[in-house]
Amino acid sequence: MLRSSGLRRFATLSALVGWFALAAQFYLSVQLGIANGNGVLGGVVAYFSYFTILTNLLGAIALTAGALPARTPPPWLTCFCRPGVVTAITASIIVVGSMYFLILRHIWEPQGLQLVADVLLHYVMPPLFFVYWWWGVPKQVLRPVAIPRWMVYPLSYALYALVLGAIRDRYPYPFIDVIALGYPRVLVNSAVVSAVFALLCLALIWLGRLDQRRHRSPGLG
């Protein structure tokens, strides 16, 4: 990825926003777990059951990696600088913001710190990460053949959420609530979301064709 000083500054500020939002939501989740009688562990499990949290966590890690000078990131962080990985996270975080705006924002009214965390995670981080992707990713290396690899994350989450929901008897999102909808409807909903994700990946690749800049780093798909 391109590592200009301007990009690193943008990535630094965006990462700080992301980590603050994640920390605030973690605090709120733990407090809610305690208040509901599920304890700290219950709050932590609930926190990590949400696609929003996991995706923003990946985004914050990628932004942190992008904020460091090119030769600084430790080996485990370098994968978060790969164009394909950043693009997959971009598609995922766009799904986070879009699904929340279109479906989930109508079902509750957060207040106080919860409102702050909610806005940052769903409305602020998606556009910030998209700008980071547009600015820093050498998009000429992106190919549709990589989309099945990029889909491993959302498909793995769907399986994880369904298994965890069956264990906890509680599901993180209403459109995958097996208790209320049953497995056939949930599987259809999951397939629709997966198709939307794949189309977003294609759209990002197409948008990348509009970016005629050439980066010195060849990157990896």
N, C-alpha and C positions, 0 to 999 in steps of 0.2 A: 504494500500500500504506500501511497504518497505520504510522506511524513514532514510536511512543511511546518514551520513554527506556528502559522495561523491555524492549521488543522489541529495541531497538538493543543493549542490554547482552547479551541472550541471543544475538543474531546474532553479536556480537563474540566471545563465548566459543566458540560453535559453530564459527565460521570459524577460530579459532585451532586448535581440535581437528582440523578438516578439513585445514588447511594443514600441520600437524605430521604427520598421518598420510600425506599425499601426499608430503611431503619425505622421510619415513622410507622409504616404499616406493620412491621414486626412487633413494635411496642404495643400497638393497638390490638393486634391479634392475640398476643400473650395476655393482655389485660382482659380481653373478651373471654378467652379460655378460662381464666381464673374466675371471672364473674359468672360464667355458665356452669361452674363446678367441674370443668374438665382439666383444670390445672395448667401449669406452664407447658407441659408436654402436649396437651390437647391443643393449645394455642399455636404451638410450633408446627404440629402436624397439619392443622388447618391452614396455616400460612403457606406452607409448601405444597398445598393441594391445588393452588390456583395457577392457571396458565399465565395470567397476568404477572404474578410474582416471578415465576421461573423465567419467563421471557424477559422481563425487565432486569432480572439478575444477569442473564446472559448479555443483555445490552450494556449493562453497567461494566461488566468485565471486559467486553470488547472495547468500550470507550476508554477504560483505564489502560488497556494495552495500547490503544491508539494515541494516548496522551504521552506515552514514553518515547524517548528517542529510538530510532530504528534498531540500534544494537543493544538496547537496554532490556527489553522484555525477557523474562526467564522462559525456558523452553515450553513450559505448559501454557504460557500465554500466547505464544507465537501463532497457534492455530486460530486464535481470535482475530488475527490480522489478515487472514486469508480472504480474498474477495468472495469466494463461495460461501464461507461461513458467515461473513458480514451480511451478505445478501439474504441468506436464509433467516438470519435474525431480523433483518429489515422487514421481510415479508411477515414474519411472526408477530412483530410488534405493531405492524399496520393492522393485522387481524385483531390484536388486542384492542386498539383504539376504535376500530370500526364496529366490532361486535358490541363493545360497551355502548357506543353512541347509538347504535341502531336498536339494540335489544335490552341491554341491562340497566341503562341509566334511569329507566322508567320505573324500576321495581323498588327503589329505595331512595332516601334523601339523606345523604351523609352530612354531618355537621362538624364544625370545629376542625381539629387536627385530621379527622377522618376525611373531611372534604378536601383539605390540602393534599393529603396523600393520594386521594382518589383522582384529583385533577392532574397532579404530576404524573402519576403512573399511566393514566389513560389518554390524557389530552396533550401533555407537554413532552413526554419522552418519545412518543412515536414520531412527531415531526422533527425533533432534535436528532433522532437516530437516522431518519431519512436524509436529512441534510448532511450528516456525517458520511453516510453511504455515498451520496451523490458527489460529495467533495473529494473523498479519499479513495474510493475503490476504482481500480483499473478495470473498467467494465468490458473491455474488448475480450477478456478471457472468459466471460460468462457464457455458458452454453445450456440450451434446454435439456441436454442429456444429463445434466447434474441435478435436475429437479427431483428425481426419485431419491437421491441422497439427501437433499434438503428436507424432504417430507418425512424422514425418519424421526425427527424431533416431534412434530405435531402428532404423528401417528403413535409414537411411544407415549406421549402425554395422554392421549385418549385412552390407551390401554391402562396406563397408570391410574388415571382418574376413575375409571370404571372399577378396577380392582380395589382401590382405596375406598371408593364409595360403598362398595359391597361390604367391606370390612367395617367401616364406620357407620353404615346405614344412613349416610348423608353424602350428597353430591355437591360439588362446588358451583355448578351452573345449572340453571333450570332446563336447558335444552339437552342435557345429558343425565337428567334425573330419572333413573330407571324405575324408581318407586312410583313416580307420577306418570311416566310416559310408557314404560315397558321397553324391553330391549329392541324390538323391531323399529320403533320410532326413534330411539336413541341412535341406533346404527345408521338410520337414514340421515339424521341430523349431523352425525359425525362425518358421513360421506360428503354431505353438502359443504361442510366447513373445510374438509380436505380438498375438495374441488376448488373452492374459493382460494385456498392457499396456493394451489398449483397455478391458478390463473394469475394470482398476484406475482408469483415468481416469473411467469412469462412476461407480465407487464413490466417488471423491473428489468428483465433482459432487454426488452424492446426499448425501454427508456434509456438503457445503457447505450444502445446504438445511436442515440441522439447526442451522446457525449463524445465529441470527437477528440478530446484531449488525449494525449499519450503520456503514460507514466513510465518512469524509468524502471520500476519494478515489474517483472513479468507476472507475478502473482500465481495463484493456483485456483482452479475452478472448484 
